Amino acid sequence: MKQLYIICLLIIGTCFLQAGDMTLDQIIEKNIEARGGEKNIEALKAVEMEGDFNAFSLTRPFKMWKQRPAHYRFEAKMLEDDVTFAFDGSRAWQIYPAYGSTDPMRIPNADSLIVARDAVFDSPVYEAKKNGYEISLEGSEELDDGPAYHLKIMRPDSVVENWYVDAESFLEVRMVGDTYDFGRPVGKEAFYGEYKSVNGVMLPHFVEIEYGTRYRVLTIASIKAIDPVPATTFAMPVVEKKEEESEGS
């Protein structure tokens, strides 16, 4: 029995060593293939997601819309407030009473970069290859679920993200990088799982995020392809200016 155990360890170790010999280009191609292939990826133009969102130790329903190349809208309830975060393709806006208003407003400071990053439609590895972002292979590491390739990606906003691609499925399973929380820079770690096919494209249906002292979980019940999404979905509503009361009234 002990000999069998040793043999199994040797086989696993040999497979991982062989996998570790893969080049960056090979890993990228394997990732794109695992995601569904370039043809299917490009054919998917927009999606609508529904599920549960856990924040502040409360789980509430959420809805999200994303459209190629970078349109985004997220709606949920946080604590007792209905919130919306959106990106219209060029600017980020929100309805977030924590900022002191229930009216739609542009997202201030570095926090707008978070929404702009969330709005990107394509997966990180495919996006990096497609747009020529700087990407490097930093080796391989053993994660809780098995070995993974460590890829470092430099985003256009100069933020570095470390992505981990599972050595068996070739799908992204972890990200370590930086983000912001009310304008303060904080570290971020995210985990991705429960991939399912949506029109031939593999998309994660479970996302776990930790940043600063915060913890967020998206449990996605459904993702459906839709095309097109009404433009009003992403556009910031116009707020009518309240007429000032006349003096003496």
N, C-alpha and C positions, 0 to 999 in steps of 0.2 A: 504493500500500500504506500509505503514511504517512497519507494522507487517511482511508482506511478505519479505521485505528487511532484517529485523532482522533475520528471519528464514533462509534465504539464507546464511547470514553471519555465522550463527551458524552451518549450514550444511558444509560449506566450511572449517570452523575452525575445526570441528570434524573430517573431512576426513584427514586434514593435521596432526592432532594430532595422528590419527591412523597410518598414514603413517610414522610419526616420531618414532613410536615404533618399526620399522623394525630394524633388526640387520645388522651389516656390511656384513656378509655372505649373507644374504637375498638380500641386495641391489646389491651386486656383481653378484649374480646369475640372478637377474632381468635384470641387465645391459647386461650381456652376452646373455641372451634370447632375449632382445630387439635388440641387434646388429645382431641377426640372428642365434644364437646358435653356440656352439663350433665346430660342424661338418662343417657348412658352412664357419665359420671364417677360420678354418684351410685349407679348400679346396681352398680358394682364395689365389693364390700364387703371383700374380703380377697384377698391374694395370697401365693404361696409362690415364692421365688426360689432359684435354684441357679447356681453358676458358680465363678469363680476370684477369689481375693482376694490381692493383692500387698501385703505389708508387710514391713519390715526386709529388703528385697531378696529375699524368698522368696515364691513363689506357691503357695498352698494352696487346696483347695476350701472353699466356704462355703455356708451355707444361711441364708435370712432369711424371716421371716414378718411380715406387716404386716396389720392389720385396722383398719377405720374405727371410731372417729375417730382413735385414737392408741394402738394396741397394737402392740408391736414385739418381735422376738427375732432376734438375730444370733448365729450359731455359726460358729467357724472355729478354725484353729490359728495361733497367733502364736509365732514361734520354735519351741520344743518344747512349748508349753502349749496345751491345749484351752481356749478362752475362750468365754464367753457374755455378751452384753449385752442387757438386756431392759427393757421398760417395760410395766407392767401396767395402764396407763390413768391412774395417779395417781403412782406411784413407780418410780424406776429401780433396777435391781439388776444384779449381775454375778457371774460366776465368772471371776476374773482373778488367777492366781497372782502376778503382778507386785506386787499389793497385799499379798502375804504370806500368802495363804490360798487353799486350793482349795475352801472352802465358799462357798455363795451368800451374798452380802452386799449391803446397800444401797450404792449408789454415793455416795461422799462429795463434799462441796464443790460447786463449780460444774460439775464433770464430769457431774453428773446432768442438767444442762441440755442437754448434747450429745445424750444418749440421748433425752430428751424431745422434742427438736427433730427427731431422726431418726425418731421414732415417728409424726410427723404423716403421715397417709395421703394427703391431697390435695396436688396440685402447689402451689407457692408463690403464683402469681398467682391461681389459683382460690380458694385458702384465704383470701387477703387480701380478695378481693371478697366471698366468702361470709360472712366473720366481721367485716367492717368494719374491718380493720386499716388503718392509715395507709399510703397508697401514693402515690407521685408519679412523674411522668415527668421524668427528668433530662436528656433529650436523646437523641441517637443517636451511636454510635461505630463505628469501623471495626475489627472483630476480624480474626483471621487468616483466618476462613472467610467474611468479608463483613460488611456493615453489621448492626448490632443496636440495639435500643432499650434504653436504660438506665432501669430501674425501681428505685426505692428503696422498700423495705418495712420498716416498723417492726413487729417481732414483739411479742407480748404480754409477753415477758420483757425488753422494752426494747432488744433487740439489733437493730441496723440491718443489713439485708442488701441488697446491690446486685445485682440480677438483670439479665441481658442476654438479651433475646428476639430471636431471629433475625428480621431484617426480611423474609425470604422465607417461611420455614416457620412463623414465629410461635411456635416452641417455645423453651423456656429452654435456653441453651447454656453459660452461665457465671454464677458467683456469686462475689462478693467480700464478705467480712464478717469477723466475729470468732468465735473459739471458745476452748476451753480445752484445756490439756494438763497433766494431773496438777495441776489447780487454777490453773495460770498462764494468764493471758490471752495469746492469740497470734492473729495474722492468719490468715485462711483463704481459699483460692481453690479453686474447684471447676469442673470442666468436664463437660458432659453431651452424650452423642451416641448414635448408633445406635438411634434411636427405632423401636419396633415396636408394632404394635397388639396389645393384650391385651383381649379382649372389647369391642373397639371403642374402647379408650382407648390413646392413644399414651404409652408409657413408655420412658425411656432404658434401654438395655442396656449402656451403658459410662459409668462415672463415674470421674473422675480427681480426686484431692483432694491439696492441699498445705497443710500448716499447721505453723507453726514450722519445724522442721528435718525434719518427717516427710513422707512421700510414700506415698499409698495409691491403689490402683487396683482397681475392681470391674469384672470382665468377666463379664457376666451371660449365661449360656447359655440359661436358660429362666425365664419368669415365667408362672405359671398361676393362674387365678382359683380360689379355694376358699371355700366358705361352708357352715357356719361353721368357724372354727378352734377346736379344743378349748381351753377356758379355761385348762387346765393348761399350755398352751404358754407363756403370758405370766406366770403366777403364779410367784413365787419359792418354790422348794422349802423346806419346813420342815426345819431342821437339828436333829436330835436331840441334846440335850445329853449329853455323855459323862459317865458316872458317875465321880465322883471316887474315886480309890483310897482305901481305908480306911487309917488310920494303921497302920504296922507291916507292911503287906503288901508 
